Amino acid sequence: MTTPADRVAPGAYRNLVLAAVAFLLNSWAWGLISPSSAHYKQVLGLSAVQQSVLVAVPVLVGSLGRIPVGALTDKLGARVVLPAITFLTVLPVLALSLVGSSYAGLLVVGFFLGLGGTPFAASVPHANAWFPPAKRGFALGVVGMGMGGTAIAAVLTAPMRKHYGDNAQFYLVAAVLVLYGLLLMALLRDPPGRTVPTTSFAHRFAEASRQSMTWPLAGLYAVTFGGYVAFAVYLVTYLQTAYGLAQPDASLKAAGFTLVAVVFRPPGGWLSDRIGPAKVLAVCLAVLAVMALVQSFQPVLYPWATVSFLVMAAVLGAGAGAVFALLAQVTPKATVGSVTGIVGAVGGLGGFVPPLVMGAVYGWTDSYRIGLLLLALVALGSFLYTLRIGTHDRRNS
């Protein structure tokens, strides 16, 4: 039976979809460099480490940028922040058409392209405020589906370069962002009764960072979302190097990985609403540890490596949904934006480090085994910690 406290306000689903699509389209822009990294490596003669840095820079900036964007959303509301980011992201997207022959230029543009990864920190508090507690896990899972924008980039890059030229996708993304920014200005609304904080950014950041669950959640999100981001941006390179796939085939398989992770994020939030986020997260982390261990032995691509990557995608997506369902339970409503900024930033950093590690490990050993074993160990440690959260919840229920 639905109680008044569980009823969804009129306009909530419309605003949820608008915010999720804003994150999706900006993520499309955010992911433009990764599927082209092999092309840039060949044209510019880059090393494996240089290629990894090129891929990782937008991830780093997009992650750290979530801290101020989350705080700005608490202050200004998503109705202001999301259109502004969408319009500003157009600039580095267009700049990509000018710097394809310069590694330094790509790094600089990649830095500003990181802005495309920050709308998550505006969309989460926006959706969280529109929905009652019993439905927030699912709502935040829908927002998380916006990471599917990286899959769009992966799928379109090779065919658009082949049929329409190197810069066609950049012009397409820029046009889509401009049009959607205008749509956001016309239709997006802040939730009724939104409380505007009166304290400074520094005070709100300090308050969010002192909350007992902020940093544990950030660490867990670094494993789940960070693991997803790492594979989303590096899987094309991994498949080309480890299995000898051509770029179009590798890009298509990487897009499939992303799609599975995206699809499983709302079910992760939905299950968390019903059986508890700690239980969902613990199962996801245990499965992740096993699959990473399996993949460290580089099994044959069909079927074993394919199965291991698809299962990892599913549990990373569901696990990320569970982390934010837990965040919605333990974070005061007025500080969700600031806490989301911190958790999202650390989660993104979790995606920044592995591509660098994988590139370095492969450069030293001609194998990715050590990197995947490290992922298995991190997932196992996170699983054991999550069991403690679940035990704590049961003792206090």
DABELHU-V577880 format. One record per backbone hydrogen bond with DSSP energy under -1.0 kcal/mol. CO is the residue of the C=O (numbers start at 0). NH is the residue of the N-H. E is the energy in kcal/mol with one decimal. If there is no record, write none. Layout:
BEGIN
CO|NH|E, CO|NH|E
END
This chain:
BEGIN
2|5|-1.5, 8|11|-2.0, 10|14|-2.3, 11|15|-2.3, 12|16|-2.4, 13|17|-2.3, 14|18|-2.2, 15|19|-2.6, 16|20|-2.7, 17|21|-1.9, 18|22|-2.0, 19|23|-2.2, 20|24|-2.9, 21|25|-2.1, 22|26|-2.2, 23|27|-1.8, 24|28|-1.6, 25|29|-2.6, 26|30|-2.1, 28|31|-1.6, 32|35|-1.2, 33|36|-1.7, 35|39|-2.6, 36|40|-2.6, 37|41|-2.1, 38|42|-2.6, 39|43|-2.8, 40|44|-1.1, 40|45|-1.5, 46|50|-2.3, 47|51|-2.0, 48|52|-2.4, 49|53|-2.3, 50|54|-2.0, 51|55|-2.2, 52|56|-2.1, 55|59|-2.6, 56|60|-2.4, 57|61|-2.7, 58|62|-1.7, 59|63|-2.6, 60|64|-2.6, 62|65|-1.3, 63|66|-1.4, 64|68|-1.8, 65|69|-2.5, 66|70|-1.9, 67|71|-2.8, 68|72|-2.1, 69|73|-1.8, 70|74|-1.6, 71|75|-4.0, 72|76|-1.4, 76|79|-1.1, 76|80|-2.1, 77|81|-2.2, 79|83|-1.5, 80|84|-2.5, 81|85|-2.2, 82|86|-2.4, 83|87|-2.4, 84|88|-2.3, 87|90|-1.2, 88|92|-1.6, 89|93|-2.4, 90|94|-2.0, 91|95|-1.3, 93|96|-1.3, 94|97|-1.9, 98|101|-2.0, 101|105|-2.1, 102|106|-2.1, 103|107|-2.2, 104|108|-2.6, 105|109|-2.7, 106|110|-1.8, 107|111|-1.5, 108|112|-2.4, 111|114|-1.7, 112|115|-2.1, 113|116|-2.0, 114|117|-1.7, 117|120|-1.8, 118|121|-1.2, 118|122|-2.9, 119|123|-2.3, 121|125|-1.2, 122|126|-2.6, 123|127|-2.9, 124|128|-2.0, 125|129|-1.0, 126|130|-1.2, 131|134|-2.0, 132|135|-1.0, 134|138|-2.0, 135|139|-2.9, 136|140|-1.6, 137|141|-2.1, 138|142|-1.9, 139|143|-2.1, 142|145|-2.2, 143|146|-1.9, 144|147|-2.5, 145|148|-2.0, 146|149|-1.9, 147|151|-1.6, 148|152|-1.9, 149|153|-2.1, 150|154|-2.7, 151|155|-2.4, 152|156|-1.8, 155|159|-2.4, 156|160|-2.3, 157|161|-2.3, 158|162|-2.5, 159|163|-2.4, 166|170|-1.9, 167|171|-2.2, 168|172|-2.7, 169|173|-2.3, 170|174|-2.1, 171|175|-2.4, 172|176|-2.6, 173|177|-2.0, 174|178|-2.2, 175|179|-2.6, 176|180|-2.5, 177|181|-1.8, 178|182|-1.8, 179|183|-2.6, 180|184|-2.0, 181|185|-1.5, 182|186|-2.3, 183|187|-2.0, 190|193|-1.2, 199|203|-2.4, 200|204|-2.9, 201|205|-2.4, 202|206|-2.5, 203|207|-2.6, 204|208|-2.6, 205|209|-1.3, 210|213|-1.4, 212|216|-2.3, 213|217|-2.1, 214|218|-2.5, 215|219|-2.3, 216|220|-2.5, 217|221|-1.9, 218|222|-1.1, 219|223|-2.2, 220|224|-1.0, 220|225|-2.0, 223|227|-2.1, 224|228|-3.1, 225|229|-2.6, 226|230|-2.1, 227|231|-2.9, 228|232|-2.4, 229|233|-1.6, 230|234|-2.6, 233|237|-2.6, 234|238|-2.9, 235|239|-2.0, 236|240|-2.5, 237|241|-3.4, 238|242|-1.3, 238|244|-1.6, 245|249|-2.8, 246|250|-3.1, 247|251|-2.1, 248|252|-2.1, 249|253|-2.4, 250|254|-2.2, 251|255|-1.7, 252|256|-2.0, 253|257|-2.3, 254|258|-2.7, 255|259|-2.3, 256|260|-2.2, 257|261|-2.6, 258|262|-2.7, 259|263|-1.9, 263|267|-1.7, 264|268|-1.9, 265|269|-3.1, 266|270|-3.0, 267|271|-1.6, 268|272|-1.8, 270|274|-3.2, 271|275|-1.2, 275|279|-1.5, 276|280|-2.7, 277|281|-2.3, 278|282|-2.0, 279|283|-2.1, 280|284|-2.4, 281|285|-2.1, 282|286|-2.3, 283|287|-2.2, 284|288|-2.2, 285|289|-1.7, 286|290|-2.5, 287|291|-2.6, 288|292|-1.9, 289|293|-2.3, 290|294|-2.5, 291|295|-1.4, 293|296|-1.4, 294|297|-2.2, 299|304|-2.6, 300|305|-2.1, 302|306|-2.9, 303|307|-2.6, 304|308|-2.4, 305|309|-2.3, 306|310|-2.6, 307|311|-2.2, 308|312|-2.5, 309|313|-2.2, 310|314|-2.4, 311|315|-2.4, 312|316|-2.3, 313|317|-2.6, 314|318|-2.4, 315|319|-2.2, 316|320|-1.9, 317|321|-2.0, 318|322|-2.1, 319|323|-1.7, 320|324|-1.6, 321|325|-2.2, 322|326|-2.2, 323|327|-2.2, 325|329|-1.8, 326|330|-1.6, 331|334|-1.6, 332|335|-1.2, 334|338|-2.7, 335|339|-3.0, 336|340|-2.1, 337|341|-1.8, 338|342|-3.0, 339|343|-3.4, 340|344|-2.1, 341|345|-2.5, 342|346|-2.5, 343|347|-2.4, 344|348|-2.2, 345|349|-1.8, 347|350|-1.1, 348|352|-2.0, 352|356|-2.3, 353|357|-3.6, 354|358|-2.4, 355|359|-2.4, 356|360|-3.3, 357|361|-2.5, 358|362|-2.1, 359|363|-1.8, 360|364|-2.7, 361|365|-2.5, 367|371|-1.9, 368|372|-2.5, 369|373|-2.2, 370|374|-1.7, 371|375|-2.1, 372|376|-2.2, 373|377|-2.5, 374|378|-2.6, 375|379|-2.2, 376|380|-2.4, 377|381|-2.3, 378|382|-2.3, 379|383|-2.1, 380|384|-1.9, 381|385|-2.4, 382|386|-1.9, 383|387|-1.1, 384|388|-1.6, 385|389|-2.3, 386|390|-2.3, 387|391|-2.5, 388|392|-2.4, 389|393|-2.1, 390|394|-2.1, 391|395|-1.3
END
